Every structure is written in C-alpha cells, then in structure tokens.
Amino acid sequence: MFKLTRPPGIAARHPLAASRPTAPSRAVSDRVDSTRKSFCQRQAIVPRLRRSILLGGDVPAPYSGDLRDRVAAALAAGASERAAASRFGISVSTAIRWAQRWRTEGHAQARAMGGDHRSRLGEHRAAVLELVARQPDLTLQEIRGALAAASGITVGLSSLWRFLKAQKITLKKRAYTLPSRIAPT
C-alpha cells in the first residue's frame, strides 16, 4: 500500500501551502523506504572506504603486530581463544590460528604476503629472445615446448607471456581475413 506524502514543513514555510494543492514529492511504501539504504548496506560501505583510503584500494592487509602481540599476551595470561577474540574484536578462527602459531613458532607475527615475483626466464633471456627472433611466428605453447626441448626450461604460459611483455615483444596472432569491400583493411 502506497501513500503520497509531502515534504515535512511545507505548511510552516508558506502560509498558503496548506490550502493550495501541490504535487506529491514522492511515493512512500509503508513497508520499505526505497531512498534509504539498509543497515547492512551502510555497514558494508564503511570498511571498504576505510580500506581504500588507508591502503590505496581493496587490498587485504594483515592485522598489526601490536594487536597480535596483545592477543598472544592474553593467551599467555591464560585467556581462551574465544575470550581473546571477543576482547580484541577479531574472529575466533583468527585467534585460534594465532594461538597455534604462538605455540609452535613462539610468535604470532604475520607471514610474508605475495610470492616470488622474479621471472624464472631472467637468466635464460638470451635463449628466449634468440628463439623468438629466429621464428617470430611461434605461439606461446610452441615457444614453451621449444624451450623445454632445447634448454630444459619449463615455465607456465602466463610466466612466458609476462616475460615477453616485459621485453616489449608481442605475439598477437590474427586469423587471415578477406579484404573488406566497404572499408580499407
């Protein structure tokens, strides 16, 4: 059921507004107000904004070492993982993982993020560039196979593609198309 409403305070702002017919400003449902976001939607925006402001995007980051140390100190003092989680506002599973790391490794510090971003092909640069210069029409699969057969170098297709991109070598293949009758090709 919809009812039509006027913005609040119309009569107070204009003395003749109550007697003058006006167009309704919007339709309001008695169930849902479509102009307002739900509580869950508003709460979901805040952490994303905070992350994007602090980290420069939606990049996940580890909890601070200070928080990890305080949780480890609480666990050392005899608190349970669940009690420490509720006390410091972290999830129970996070507190359990930190407790396991604290027991096995003696600390609860974050592990290194990311991976090895160095190219495996860096030391074989000359062999790859020579192969591409000798046969420039090879596909990535063919280059990978030739490198494995000739030099014993085994790499993934994406690694090979990233290496060639860094060397500013493109291997785009286009299927042969007939000349267009309408536009020059």
N, C-alpha and C positions, 0 to 999 in steps of 0.2 A: 504494500500500500504506500503510495507516494502522497505527500502533501506539499503544497507550494508555500514557500516562506519568503519573506522579505529580509534584507539585511537588518540586523538589530540597530536600533537608534535612529531609524528614518523619521519617525514622528517627532523625536526630540530635536532633530536638526532643522526640520522645516515645519512651520505651523500648519500648512495646508496639506501636508503629505498624508495624513490620516483620511482626509475626505477625498483626495484625488486618487483615481485608480492608476495603479502602476503595474508594469510588467514584473512578474516574479523574477528574482535573480537566479535561482537555481532550484532544481528538484532535489528533495532530500528524502531518502528512504528511511523508514522507521527501523530498518534492520542494519543497514550499512551506510556509512557516510563515505561516499566514493572519493572525496577530496582529501581524506586523511589516510596516512599510512598506518598499518597495524603496528602494534608494539614490537612484534618480531622483526618486521621490516626496518623499523627505525633502529633497533638494536644491532641489526646486521650491518648497517651502514657505518656505524661508529668505528669498529675495529678495522674495517677496510680503509677508512680515511686515515686513521692513525698509522696503519702500516705504510700506506702510500706516502704520507708526509715524512715519516721517520726514516723509511728505508728506500724511498725512491721508486716504489712500485709494489706489486703484490708478491714480493719476495719473502719467503719464510725465513725467519731468523731464529737462532737458538735462544733459550732463556739466558738471562745474565748469570755470570759466575757467582755473583753475590747472592742471588736467590738460591742457586744450587748449594752454596756453602751453608746458608741458613737452614735449608731443608735437611742437609746432611748433619748439621749440628743438632737439630731437633730429633733426628733419628738416633743419633749417638746418645742423646739425653734420655732415650727410652720411649719416645713417642712412636706410635704406629704409623704406617704409611698413610692410612686413611686420615688419621688425625692431622698429620703434617700436610696432607693435600688440602684439607678443608681450612687449615690455619693460614696457609700461604696462597690459597686461591689457584691451585693447579689441579690437574686431573689426577685421579687415583692411579691410573696406569703410568703416568709420568713419574709420580712419587715412587711407585714400585720399581720402575726401571732405574731411577737414580739410586735407590737403596741397593739394588743388585750391583750396580756399577761401583758404589761406595764400598760394598763388602768385598767384591772381587779385586778391584783395582786400587782401592784406597782413596779415591776421589770421585766426584760426581761432575767433573767438567765436561763440557760439550766436546764431541768428537769433531774432527775436521769435516767441513762440508765441501761438496763438489768432488771432483775427481781429478785424474791426471789429464790435463788439457794439452799436453805436449803431443805433437804428431809423431807417430811411430815411423813415418816416412821421412822425417827430417834428415836422418843420417843416410838415407838412400835417395836423396834428392836428385843426384846426377843420373842414376839409373832410371828413375821415373821420367825425368824430363827428356832423356835420350830416347826412351821408348815412345813417348808421345810425339817427339819431333820426327822420328823415323816413320811412324804410322799415325798420322793425326786423325784418322777417321775411326779409331778404335772406340768402342763403348767402354763404360766403366767396368762391366763384367769382364770384357776381354783384356783390359789393362790389368785388372786384378789377377786373372788367370796367367797372363804373361809374366807378371812379377813373381808369382808363386812358382812357375816353372823355371824361370831363368835364375832368379836370385834366392828363392826360398822365402820370400817376403809374403806373409799372409796378413791381410788387413781387411777391414769391412768396407763395404761400398761407401758408406757415409764418411768414413775416415779418408778414403781416397778422394771423394768429392770435395771435402773441406780442404785437403792439401792442395788440390788443383785450383780451387777457388782462391786460396791464399797466394798461389803463384800467378794468379790472373789468367788462367787457362780455362777457356770454356769449351765444353764438348757437347753443345746442343746439337741434336740431330733433328732434321726436318724431313718428313716424307716428301717425295717428289710430287709436286702439284702441277697440273697443266696451267699454262698461261691463261689469265682471265681475259674474257672478251670485253668486259666492261671497264676495268681499270688496269693500269700498268702494274706488272708484278716484278 
